[in-house]
């Protein structure tokens, strides 16, 4: 942007200067030609041409006084009698003195009184008009004493020059103004487009985008605006999706509770602990859902407080495995553990939140592992981080679901997840908590079958 502004300003100034110079030059030439025609150098040039023709015809300067008499320059009588004729000759040239000399500087004709210098010196020859015939200089014509124009002529020339300067300034200023307006429109057009798009975006139209052209600061601003609009549109889509998903998740347990309560109220079911059990189960599901939503909201807003301390990750994993071992044995699933160089895998973490991550991952693995299958848990210590790999022998993650597995309420098998009591938020919470600890959580399918979740955490320095 700065380069474009600089080039635009430079172009305007350059056009202005060139316009002033060219127009002033043209007008000055017109003024000077007009002045010269009124009594300037035209007479001297014509006399020099006449003298060249005379020498070319005669072959010498003999009798040149007769030519000057014909031109009205002298009155005749030799070099000493040329005074008043000079004042009315040469087309009104009004020179005070005229000298014609040979090529060696000897003066042939001089309008000055007798007794003046009869030889042109080197400086005077350089200032004189050379008389050339067939490519060689045969003489010099020296006009002295100024152009002899009067005050009226001076005023005329000054007025013409002033008029030329005013005309040049007006025309160049007009051209510069037009060019500046064109450049301003070109520079301001993308700014106006950005302003209009930003106004519509603020009104809730998240589809607004601006065209990206060039590689200057405005282009960077347009690209940033488009990126912001994309983020806002995605956030709005996630908000609407989450609202719909929360409503859907709450509707099912609430419907079950209402149906059970109405049945009890109508006397269809007796008021016994057994008939109240489904109500308690749905209430617990709602409680977990609300707690999970709160945890996820706090994590995404950066307001989730972590009680960090030095924790041996291997011990945390083993404690989590022991809690899930009865469930695995009940489902006839082999729950195996392997530590690879992880005897002292110390990380800075909140142990309760870390156990929540592992619980969500283990619960998910057991849910999708069929009876007689295997869930393998490995803790692998590396140079600067430690990995927890949880692999199951289930059907794996469908290819189209790998990119969405960590989204809120996303279920590969919705019906089976509800039967298992899941809220659809476990993996989303696990990923957010991993990121809050400075780590990451990834999912992949194993070549031999089944899915593997890999939790990476930085080792404590």
Secondary structure, DSSP 8 states (H G I E B T S, - for coil): -HHHHHHHHHHHHHHHHHHHHHHHHHHHHHHHHHHHHHHSTHHHHHHHHHHHHHHHHHSS-TTHHHHHHHTTS--SSSTT--HHHHHH-TTTT--SEEEEEETTSBEEEE-S-TTS--B--HHHHHHSEEEEETTEEEEEEEEES-----HHHHHHHHHHHHHHHHHHHHHHHHHHHHHHHHHHHHHHHHHHHHHHHHHHHHTT-TT------SSSHHHHHHHHHHHHHHHHHHHHHHHHHHHHHHHHHHHHHHHHHHHHHHHHHTTSS-SSHHHHHHHHHHHHHHHHHHHHHHHHHHHHHT------EEEEHHHHHHHHHHHHHHHHHHTT-EEEEEEES-TT-EEEE-HHHHHHHHHHHHHHHHHHS-TT-EEEEEEEE-SSEEEEEEEE-SS---GGGTTTTTSTT--SSHHHHHHTT--S-HHHHHHHHHHHTT-EEEEEE-TTSSEEEEEEEE---
